[in-house]
Amino acid sequence: MNTVLVLTADEAIRGRVARSLSKFSIFEARSEGEACQTLRLVDIDVVLRDSKGPAGALAGFVVAAKEIAPRTLVVAIGEGAQDEGSADFSIPEAFTARELDAVLHHAL
């Protein structure tokens, strides 16, 4: 695994992910449309998606992502991510580099 797509409009989350995953190829998307376009063009191993937004939005994105790239894993970032249950893994919004590394290691 060496490619990660970060889907969030939150600059702070993107920055923390970039610092934590320096050994990965990181792609960024600010919207689900951009993320789906990237998934069509690049072989992405893991999508880190901010779970903020309307109820059901995470589940809808996971379905769309799996249709495009069935083997891509989705990690939801944030509170309530566990409640929707649609992502492969989840981490808290205030994740540490160690927590992020652990979930990616577990995904392997």
N, C-alpha and C positions, 0 to 999 in steps of 0.2 A: 504494500500500500504506500503510495507516495503522492497522491493528488487529493487535495481538499478544496471544496467549494464552500465559501463562507457566505451565507445568505442573511444579510441584516442591513438595515439602514443606520445602525448604531455604530458610530466611529470608534467608540471606546471598546466595544466587543471585537471589532475587526482588528484593532491595534493589539489587544491582548492575545488574540489568536495568532497573529503574525509573529509576535515576539515568542510565543510558546512553541510554534511549529516551524522554526527556521530550517529544519531539514526536509520539509515537505514543499512540494509545488503548490502554491496557494492561488486560487482563483476567487474573485469576489463578485457578488451580485447584490444589488440593492432592491431587487424586486423578484417575484416568482417567475415572471416572464423572462427576465435576464438569466435567472438560474436554469430554467428549462432550455433556453437557447444554448447555454454553456454545456449542459448535459448532452445535448445533441451533437456538439462539436468536439468535446474533450472527454476522454475516458476518466471519469471522476470516481475515486474510491469511496470518499465520505463527503456528505453534505452536512455542514454545521448550520442549522437554521434557528434563528431567533424565533421563539414561540409566541412573541407578542402579536396581538392582533385579535380579530374576532374569533369567537368559538367555532371550532371546526376548520379553521384555515390551515392549521398544521396537518390535519388528516387529509384534507384536499390536496395539499402540496405533496404529501408522501405518496398518494395514489398517482398523481401526475408524474412525479420523479421516477417511480418504479415502472411506470409504463414506458418511459423513455430509456431508462438504464436500470434494469431489474436487479443487477448485482450491487448497485450503489447503496451504501448504508446511510441512513439519516440519523443524525444526532440532534435532538432538540435542546436548545439552550433556554433555560428560564423556568420560573415557577409555573405550575399548571401544565408543563410539558408531560409530566407523568400522568396527569388526569386524562389526557386525550388518548394515550396509549397507542398511538399510531406510529411513532418513531421507533427505530430499532434500539436506540439508547437515548438517555437524557442526562444533562448535567445542569447544576444550578446556574443562574445568571451571574452570580458572583464567583464563578469557578476559578480555581487556581490552576497554575500551569501543571501541577502534579495531578489534579483531577482530570484535566483535559488529556494529559498523557495516558492516564490509567484507562479512560474510556476508549481511547484509540487503540491502546494495547489490547484491551478486552475485545474490541471489534476484530482484531486480527485473528 
